[in-house]
Amino acid sequence: EAELRGFVVLEPAELIARRVEAVFRQHAPELLGRTEVQQLLDTLSRSHPGLVEDVTPRYLPLTSVQAVLQQLIAEHVSIRDSRTLFETLAARAPTSQAIEDLVETVRAALGRSIVDRLFEGSDTLHVLGLAALTETRLLNEMGDEGEALLSPGTLDALNDAAERALAEQEEAGHPPVLLTSPGLRAILSRLLRRNLARLSVIAYAEVPADKMVQVATELAIGADA
């Protein structure tokens, strides 16, 4: 009767499995410990000898590799393409060991898989965009210190504007994805993910050249709204 009325009916075992999976995904970064990272490195070493050594311990300690992988997982980025991931780290680590910089570089290398997952392979990406004056305001307030210098008023306005824009985006049937500049991507992801877990934030560098971008909804705060 429920199915005839259009409801989705789940068996108890399936419901439990879905709940367990949701909890697992929520805490996946915490479950990726040193042992799991070492197992990943050992597997990759067997198929691509020398690649792992080009990253760790030559330039990055195991803890840094773990931090990069955990941050990617926290933002639902698949790490299955471990060869591309470590080739990117091997190229970038000699000049930068900053975790956030390494994560952004890896994300750019994995851009096609990230975008295809979020937009289900569509050639046109209908995204949330950051209004020009809003972007300028955020960059001016942060300076070189990042989000630590954003005022409480700006943070509240940003979250309120994001909630409104996200609701408009979803009402139009578009994916909850915000496209922004590389310098703001990680910061906005951290700030907005706390209250809007379903929102994904990607950078221009992650968008493949053969994809067309269309700003369907604009996120604006203050006088720019």
N, C-alpha and C positions, 0 to 999 in steps of 0.2 A: 504493500500500500504506500509506503514511504517513497519507494522508487518511482511509482506511478505519479506521485505528487512532485517529482523532480528533485528529491533529496538524494544525497550521496550516502549510501549505506555501507558501513565498514564492519567487517568481522572483528571481534575483540582482539585477536592476535595482530591484525593489520593496524588497528588503532594503537596498540602498544608499540608496535614497530615504528610507527610514524612519530610517536612521542619520544621514543629513545633516540631516533635519528635527529630530531629537532634539538634535543639536549646535547647530543654529540656534536652537532654542527656549531651550536652556541659556544661550546667549550673546547672546540678542536685545537685552537692555538695552545691551550694549556696541556693538551694531551700529547703534543709533539715535544717530547723530552730529548735529552742528549742521546739516549739509547736509540730512539727512533731515527734521529738525524744521522747517527753513525751507521745505522743499517742502510739508510738511503745512500750514503756516501760509498759504502762497501759495494752495493749493487751497481752503482754508476761506475765505480772503478773497474769492475769486471768487464763491462761493455765498452768503456771509453778510458783506457789506461792513460794516466797522466793528467787528465782533465781536472780531477779532484785536487791533485797536488798543486796545480796551477792556482788554486783558490786557497785551500787550507792544507797545511799550516803556512804556506808561503806568504800570503798577504793577510788572511783573515783567521782569527781563532775560531774554533768550533762554536763558541758561544755567539759570535757575530753571525755565522751562517744560520744558526738556530733562530736568532732574532729576526733575520730577513725572512726566513720561511714562515715563522709565526705571524709576522705582520701581513704577509701575503694571504695566508689562510684566514686571518681575522677579517679580511676584506673579500673573502670568498673567491680568491684567485687560485685556480688549480695549479699545483706544482708537479703535475704528472709529466710535463715536458721538462724533465730534469736536465737533459742535455743542453737545451737552449738557455735554461736558467743559469747553469754553471758556466757555460761559454760566455754569457753576459757578465757574470761576476768576475770571471778570469780576465776579461777585457777592462773592466772598470776598477776593480780592487787595487791595481797598482797606483792609481791616482787619487782614489778616495775610499776611505774605510768607514765613512759615516753611514749608519744604517739607513736613514731616511733617503739619502742619495742613492744608495744601492737598490733600495726597494723601488724607487721611481724609475731607475734605469732598467731594472728587470721587468717592471710593468710595461714599459715602452716596447721591450723586446717581445713580450707576450701579448701585445695589444690586440692582435687579430682574434686570438682565442677569448680574450676578455670581452671584446665588443660582440663577437658572435654569440657568446653565451647570454649577454644582456639583451641583445636585440634579435635573438633567434635567427641569425644569418641574414637579416634584412639588409638591403643595399642602401636604404635611406634611414638615417638615425634621427628620430625625433627626440630631441633632448631638452632638458632644462638648461637655460643659459644664465650666466651672471651678468646683470646690467653693468654697463661700463662705469658709471659713477659709483656703484656699489663696490666693484672690484678696486677702484682707485681708493675709496675710503678705507677698505680693509688693509690694503697694502700700506697706506700712509700711517694708519694707526699702529700697525705691527712693527714697521721698520725692520731692523735686523733681529729683533727678539722674538718674532713669531707671535702666536696667539696669546702669549702671556700678557701682552700690552693692550689687548682689546678691552675696552671698557665694558662694564656690566650692561650698560644701555645698548651698546652695539651688539653684544652677544644675544640679548633678549630680542632685539629687533631682527637679528639674523635668523634666529630659530623661528620666530613668528612668521617671517617672510617665507622661510623654507617650507613650513607647514602649509601655508596658503598655496604656494606655487606647486608643491607636490600633490596636493588635493586636486588642483586644476589640471595638472599633467595626467593624473590617473583617471580623472573624469573624462578626459579626452581619449582615453584608451591607449596612452603612450607609456613606455617603461619608466620607472622612477629612477632616472639617470641624470645626474648633473655633470655637464661638460665645462671644464674651466682650465685656466692656465696651469702649467706645471708647478709654478711657484706657490700656488694656492691649493692644489689638489689634496695633498696629505693633510694640511691644516683643516680644510673644510670637511674632509672625511672624518677626522677625529671629532670636530665640534658638532657636526650634524648627526653622526651615527649614534650619539648618546640617546637622542630623543626620536630619531627617525631611522631605525635599524634597517628598514627596507630600502633606504636610499643608497644608491651607488654613486660614487664620485670618480669620474675619469678625467684624464688630461688630454689635451690636443695631440700630444705625442703618441698616444695609444690608438688613435683612430687610423686605420689603414687608408692608404691613398685612394683606393678604389671605392671608398664609402662616401656617400653624400650626407652632409650634416644639415639638419634643419632645426632651428630653435623654435620649439613649439610653445614653450612657456618661459617667461623671464622672471628670475628671482631678483627682486629689488627691495632695498630698505631705504628708509628716510625719504629725502626729497626726490630720490630716484624712483620711488615706487609709483 
